[in-house]
Amino acid sequence: MNVIILGQAGSGKGTQAEILAKKYNLDHFDTGKLLRQIAKMGGVLGQEIHEIINIKKELVPSRILQEILHLRLTDLQREQGIVFDGVPRNLEQAEYFSVALQEFGRKIDKVFFINVSEKESIARISSRRICKNCKRVLIMGKDLASETDRCPACGGEIMHRIDDTVSGIKKRLHVFSEETMPVINFYKEQGLLIEIDGGQDIEKVAEEIKTHNKVKDL
Ligand SMILES: [Zn+2]
């Protein structure tokens, strides 16, 4: 089973990907995590990624995502299912995904689009803080009481990422509607898309995804 989970910032797609990976024993293709791992390993690719994500703090180009996808597909047994978390994020990547998966004898079985409103996205993300030390995501009002609090897990300093401010979120939502919505339509045309109301709580969303996965071919 190869599944893609897409959704706007704050849709909870990462959490759902994790739940799905555990439940069906899937490999969780988490681009951010893979990039950080490869950056640490060094080498030509690792060094290049390190410069982009840690120094320039930019998004990696599609070419690098392609290399990572290729590496991951080479590493995994064909029977090992994968859940792709938040990728492909544009049409160019989606087309490459189709080619690469086919090359490895795989296909995408389902694409879940966890759809959240702009209002909900802003409400969820703007309360998000990150521990500078352990990188844990912390929620203001839930895990933290004030901006001067320290990480409850490790005591590290907390920060508010520029991406997680209201203007940062609006920018991300705009990029999503311009670049990722065409990907969603691309899968819709192929009959693979399942849209889920991401305004519901985590358990409800997980329950809906589970229901759709009971279909016999998975
Ligand atoms: Zn921490």
Boltz pocket constraint, residues with backbone or C-beta under 6 A from the ligand:
constraints:
  - pocket:
      binder: B
      contacts: [[A, 131], [A, 132], [A, 133], [A, 134], [A, 135], [A, 136], [A, 151], [A, 152], [A, 153], [A, 154], [A, 155], [A, 156]]
      max_distance: 6.0
